[in-house]
Protein backbone atom coordinates (compact mmCIF):
# COMPACT_ATOMS: atom_id res chain seq x y z
CA UNK A 1 0.00 0.00 0.00
CA UNK A 2 2.81 2.39 0.89
CA UNK A 3 4.51 1.80 -2.47
CA UNK A 4 1.25 2.50 -4.29
CA UNK A 5 0.83 5.80 -2.44
CA UNK A 6 4.41 6.80 -3.26
CA UNK A 7 3.87 6.02 -6.95
CA UNK A 8 0.64 8.03 -6.99
CA UNK A 9 2.39 10.97 -5.30
CA UNK A 10 5.30 10.87 -7.75
CA UNK A 11 2.89 10.68 -10.70
CA UNK A 12 0.98 13.71 -9.45
CA UNK A 13 4.23 15.63 -8.91
CA UNK A 14 5.42 14.94 -12.45
CA UNK A 15 2.00 15.90 -13.82
CA UNK A 16 2.00 19.19 -11.89
CA UNK A 17 5.55 19.98 -13.04
CA UNK A 18 4.57 19.31 -16.66
CA UNK A 19 1.52 21.56 -16.28
CA UNK A 20 3.69 24.33 -14.84
CA UNK A 21 6.16 24.07 -17.73
CA UNK A 22 3.28 24.31 -20.22
CA UNK A 23 1.95 27.34 -18.35
CA UNK A 24 5.35 29.09 -18.56
CA UNK A 25 5.76 28.18 -22.23
CA UNK A 26 2.32 29.60 -23.03
CA UNK A 27 3.11 32.88 -21.23
CA UNK A 28 6.51 33.21 -22.88
CA UNK A 29 5.17 32.33 -26.32
CA UNK A 30 2.55 35.08 -26.27
CA UNK A 31 4.61 37.60 -24.23
CA UNK A 32 8.27 36.72 -24.87
CA UNK A 33 9.75 39.71 -23.02
CA UNK A 34 7.44 40.27 -20.07
CA UNK A 35 8.65 37.66 -17.57
CA UNK A 36 12.24 37.64 -16.29
CA UNK A 37 11.94 34.70 -13.89
CA UNK A 38 9.74 31.69 -13.18
CA UNK A 39 6.28 32.87 -12.13
CA UNK A 40 5.55 29.84 -9.91
CA UNK A 41 2.04 29.65 -11.33
CA UNK A 42 1.05 33.12 -10.07
CA UNK A 43 0.65 35.15 -13.27
CA UNK A 44 -1.80 34.80 -16.12
CA UNK A 45 -1.94 36.17 -19.66
CA UNK A 46 -3.93 39.23 -18.57
CA UNK A 47 -1.14 40.21 -16.15
CA UNK A 48 1.39 40.24 -18.97
CA UNK A 49 -1.02 41.78 -21.47
CA UNK A 50 -1.59 44.75 -19.17
CA UNK A 51 2.14 45.51 -19.37
CA UNK A 52 1.97 45.60 -23.18
CA UNK A 53 -0.67 48.33 -22.84
CA UNK A 54 1.67 50.43 -20.73
CA UNK A 55 4.64 50.44 -23.13
CA UNK A 56 5.95 48.76 -26.27
CA UNK A 57 7.32 45.30 -25.38
CA UNK A 58 11.09 45.05 -25.62
CA UNK A 59 13.67 42.47 -24.61
CA UNK A 60 15.30 43.18 -21.26
CA UNK A 61 18.84 44.52 -21.53
CA UNK A 62 21.15 45.65 -18.77
CA UNK A 63 22.68 48.13 -21.22
CA UNK A 64 19.39 49.76 -22.26
CA UNK A 65 19.07 52.81 -20.02
CA UNK A 66 15.57 53.76 -21.18
CA UNK A 67 12.92 51.06 -20.98
CA UNK A 68 9.45 52.01 -19.88
CA UNK A 69 8.16 48.50 -20.59
CA UNK A 70 7.37 46.83 -17.23
CA UNK A 71 8.87 43.41 -16.58
CA UNK A 72 7.58 40.82 -14.10
CA UNK A 73 9.95 38.97 -11.81
CA UNK A 74 9.27 36.81 -8.79
CA UNK A 75 10.90 36.45 -5.39
CA UNK A 76 10.51 34.26 -2.35
CA UNK A 77 8.27 36.08 0.12
CA UNK A 78 10.80 35.45 2.89
CA UNK A 79 13.35 37.47 0.86
CA UNK A 80 10.92 40.31 0.15
CA UNK A 81 9.33 43.19 2.01
CA UNK A 82 7.39 46.41 1.60
CA UNK A 83 8.39 49.51 3.52
CA UNK A 84 7.30 53.12 3.70
CA UNK A 85 10.36 55.41 3.62
CA UNK A 86 9.25 58.37 5.66
CA UNK A 87 9.63 61.79 4.09
CA UNK A 88 8.63 65.35 4.86
CA UNK A 89 5.31 66.97 5.59
CA UNK A 90 3.56 68.26 2.46
CA UNK A 91 1.40 71.33 3.17
CA UNK A 92 -0.56 70.88 -0.08
CA UNK A 93 -1.43 67.24 0.77
CA UNK A 94 -1.67 68.19 4.46
CA UNK A 95 0.10 64.90 5.22
CA UNK A 96 3.38 63.32 6.10
CA UNK A 97 4.71 61.84 2.85
CA UNK A 98 6.60 58.62 2.13
CA UNK A 99 7.99 56.56 -0.70
CA UNK A 100 6.61 53.05 -1.05
CA UNK A 101 9.40 50.53 -1.61
CA UNK A 102 9.00 46.83 -2.41
CA UNK A 103 12.30 45.01 -2.23
CA UNK A 104 13.33 41.48 -3.00
CA UNK A 105 16.63 39.63 -3.08
CA UNK A 106 17.37 36.95 -5.63
CA UNK A 107 20.68 35.41 -6.69
CA UNK A 108 22.57 37.80 -4.41
CA UNK A 109 21.11 40.91 -6.05
CA UNK A 110 18.73 43.38 -4.41
CA UNK A 111 15.78 44.67 -6.46
CA UNK A 112 13.96 47.76 -5.17
CA UNK A 113 10.64 48.82 -6.71
CA UNK A 114 9.91 52.42 -5.75
CA UNK A 115 6.68 54.40 -6.08
CA UNK A 116 6.62 57.02 -8.84
CA UNK A 117 6.29 59.87 -6.38
CA UNK A 118 5.86 60.42 -2.66
CA UNK A 119 2.48 59.33 -1.35
CA UNK A 120 0.82 60.14 1.98
CA UNK A 121 2.17 57.90 4.72
CA UNK A 122 -1.37 56.78 5.58
CA UNK A 123 -1.81 55.55 1.98
CA UNK A 124 1.49 53.73 2.14
CA UNK A 125 0.36 52.02 5.35
CA UNK A 126 -2.75 50.78 3.48
CA UNK A 127 -0.50 49.26 0.83
CA UNK A 128 1.47 47.57 3.63
CA UNK A 129 -1.73 46.17 5.13
CA UNK A 130 -2.67 44.63 1.78
CA UNK A 131 0.90 43.34 1.35
CA UNK A 132 0.63 41.52 4.68
CA UNK A 133 -2.72 40.04 3.67
CA UNK A 134 -1.60 38.94 0.18
CA UNK A 135 1.80 37.54 1.21
CA UNK A 136 0.62 35.71 4.35
CA UNK A 137 1.24 31.96 3.96
CA UNK A 138 2.55 32.49 0.42
CA UNK A 139 5.92 31.26 -0.80
CA UNK A 140 6.37 33.62 -3.78
CA UNK A 141 5.47 37.15 -4.82
CA UNK A 142 5.78 38.54 -8.35
CA UNK A 143 6.48 42.23 -8.91
CA UNK A 144 6.12 44.32 -12.06
CA UNK A 145 8.47 47.24 -12.56
CA UNK A 146 9.79 49.50 -15.31
CA UNK A 147 12.75 51.79 -16.00
CA UNK A 148 15.43 49.61 -14.41
CA UNK A 149 18.67 51.07 -13.18
CA UNK A 150 21.63 49.08 -11.90
CA UNK A 151 24.04 50.25 -9.22
CA UNK A 152 26.95 48.58 -7.46
CA UNK A 153 26.96 49.40 -3.74
CA UNK A 154 30.06 47.97 -2.16
CA UNK A 155 30.11 44.37 -3.32
CA UNK A 156 26.33 44.21 -3.86
CA UNK A 157 24.35 44.75 -7.04
CA UNK A 158 21.22 46.84 -6.52
CA UNK A 159 18.53 47.21 -9.17
CA UNK A 160 16.09 50.12 -8.89
CA UNK A 161 12.74 49.90 -10.68
CA UNK A 162 9.58 52.01 -10.87
CA UNK A 163 6.89 50.05 -8.99
CA UNK A 164 3.80 49.01 -10.92
CA UNK A 165 2.13 46.17 -9.07
CA UNK A 166 2.68 42.89 -7.27
CA UNK A 167 0.77 39.64 -7.18
CA UNK A 168 0.63 36.42 -5.18
CA UNK A 169 -1.74 33.48 -5.51
CA UNK A 170 -3.86 35.25 -2.85
CA UNK A 171 -4.24 38.60 -4.58
CA UNK A 172 -2.83 41.60 -6.40
CA UNK A 173 -2.25 45.28 -5.64
CA UNK A 174 -1.19 48.06 -8.00
CA UNK A 175 -0.05 51.64 -8.04
CA UNK A 176 -2.62 52.53 -10.71
CA UNK A 177 -6.28 51.59 -10.48
CA UNK A 178 -7.45 48.81 -12.80
CA UNK A 179 -4.13 47.07 -13.36
CA UNK A 180 -4.97 44.09 -11.15
CA UNK A 181 -8.57 43.39 -12.04
CA UNK A 182 -8.14 43.00 -15.80
CA UNK A 183 -10.36 46.00 -16.46
CA UNK A 184 -7.55 48.07 -17.93
CA UNK A 185 -7.29 47.34 -21.62
CA UNK A 186 -5.05 48.89 -24.24
CA UNK A 187 -6.23 52.33 -25.20
CA UNK A 188 -8.29 52.99 -22.05
N, C-alpha and C positions, 0 to 999 in steps of 0.2 A: 504494500500500500504506500509506503514511504517513497519508494522509487517511482511509483506512478505519479504521486504529487510533485516530486522533483521534476519529472519530465514535463508535466503540465505547466509548471511554473517557468521552466526554461523555454518552452514553446511560446508561452504568452510574452515573455521578455523579448524574444527574437521578433515576434510579430509587432510588438510595440515599437521596437527599434526600427524595423522596416517602415512602419507607418510614419515615424518621425522623419526618417530620411526622405520619404516621398513628400512630406509636408515641406521640408526645407527646399527640396528640388523644385517644387511648384512655386514657392515664393521667389526663389532666385531666378527661375525661368522667366516669370512675368515682370519681376523687378530686380534686374541683375545687380544694381548698384546700392540698393537701399539698406541692406543688412550686412553689417561688418563682422558679426559673430553668429554663433548658434543662437536660435531664439528660444530653445527649450520648450517649444510648443505654445508659446505665449502669444505671438503675433498672428495676425491674419492678413489676407490680401488688402482689406480696407485700410489697415494701419499703414501699409506701405504705399497704397494708392494716395492717401492723404498727403504724404510727403511729395509726391509727384505734382500735386496741385500747388504746393508752396513754391517750388523752384524746379528748373529743368534738371532731370536726373543726369548725374555725371559720376564716372568712376572716382572712388576715393583716392587721393594722392597726397602724400605728406608734403610734396613740393608746391602744390596748388595753394596759394595764399588766399584766394577768394573763391569760396564755395558756399553758396547760400542753400544748396540742397541739403536737407536734413538726413542724416544717417542714423539707423537704429543699431544699438549694440547692447549686449546684456551682461549683467554682473551677478555674482552671488550676493544675495541680500546681506549676508553677514559681512561682506566687504564693501557695503554701500551705506550711505546715510544722506539725510536732508537736513540742512541747517539754515538758519536765518542769520546772516551777518548783519549785525546791528549797525545802523548808520545814524544820521543826524535827524533832527526834527525838521519837518517841512511845514512852513507856515501856510502854504497854499493848501496842502492836503490836511493840515491840522492834525498831523500824526508823526510818530516816530517812524522812520523809514528803515528798510533793510533790503538786502539782496538775498534772494533765494538761491541756494547752491545745493545741487545734487551731486554727490561725488561717489565714485566707485573705483576700486583698484582691481586690475586684471593684468596678469603677466608682468608684475612689477611696475606697471605704469599707473599713474593716477589720472583719472578723467574727471574734470569738474564741469558741470553744466550749470551755467549762471543765468539768472533771469535777465531779460533785455534791459530792464531799468529798475531802479529802486521801487519797491512796493511797500505799502504800509505794513508795519510789523504785525499787526493783527491779521492781515490777509496772509502773510507768510506763515503765521501760526496755524491758520486753517489748512494751508497746504500740508504742513507737518502732521496735522491730525489725520488727514486723508492718507498720507504716506504711511503712518503707523497702521491704519486700518488695512490698507491694500498690501502691505509687506508682511503683516503678521502671519506666521506659519507658512510663509512662502520661501522657496529656495532661491529663486531668481527674480530679477527685475530688469526690464528692458527700458532703455532711455533713448529718446530721439533728440539729436542736437545738430546744429548747423555751424558754419563758419569756424572750423577748427583752427586752433593755434597750438603749436608745440613749443614748450620751453624745457630747458634742462636746469633743474634747481639742485645744485650739489651733484649727487650721483643719481638723482631721480628724474625720470621723464614725467612731465606734467602736461596733459592736454587740456585746453580750455575750449569749451563749446558754448553756444547760445542754447539755452534750455528750451525745448519745445513741449515734450510730454514724456510720461513714463507709464509703463503698464506691467502688471503682474497677471497671473491667472485669476486673481480676485477682482481686479478693477484697473481703471485708467484715470489719470488726471493730466490736465494740459494747461499751458499758459494761456492759450486762446480758446475761447468757447467754441464748441462744436467739433474739435479735433479728436475727441475720444468716442463720440457716439455715432460716428459714421454719417452725420448729417451734413458735414462740410464736403461739398463736391467741387470739382474744378470749376472756376468761373463764378463761384458764389462766396 
